[in-house]
Amino acid sequence: MAQCMCKMMLDVAERDAVQTVVARQGDSATRFLQISLFSCGEPMTVEESVTVVLNAKNAAGELRAFEGEVCADGTLILPLSAWMLRSVGVVQCDVSLFTVSGGKLTTPPFEVEVVASIADDKALPGDSDDGASLTARLLAEEKVYTLDPVLREGGYSLQPLCNRKYALDLSRDEYASGNGWKSISLSLPVPEDTDSDNWILIYCHAPLRVLGAVSIDWGEASSLLFADGKIPEITVGDFDVICTYSRAAGKWQIGTVQYESVGEAV
């Protein structure tokens, strides 16, 4: 992913660094500071065991701290977090270093100036006739949603939406039936736009019970395509379900990836 690494030099013996970093409102997980420390003009040695914290206070006076890391070359990598870039304005910052012996060293202050973007994520229109937000769609596709099974007669139904990543946790007792499992079925949606790619990815955690792994009712087999032409049989407690829609066949293609620790399958 594209990242902005802003390099900065701070001398811990100075009164005021008087340095400003410019960042854009609404950015997240893409902007970082790489800081080299000096003491009275001499490069400082920072051990990798040191804990590094970026202290930040926004225009509203709210104060938060964000942990960074020490690189092998002694420079510090610190994130400009989504919280810091949430609102336009100046964020006052400094950096504190904590040693394993209880020592603390803090740098002079500096500023992060958060300037407005041309359009925010929620308001940005797309290129479709209905004005759908392209940015909002891209953000939704990167987010991992919680997939909550829907209670129905005799068991539960999984009802994911297209172009979403999900985390499914079946560890709670409500999904159990004695030493086994209640019925768990997968209900795949009908894609609204079959000219575009349609996919679903589900990260599943279903710890093994006395009677074995969870069994999923995939739906009407004749309307689905399966990897290797076989209906998947889950044998482990952690697995992924990968669904892609075949425009040519007009059917969902389903495959699973099942995970075990090294040596478990031997």
Disulfide bonds with the S-S distance in Angstrom:
none
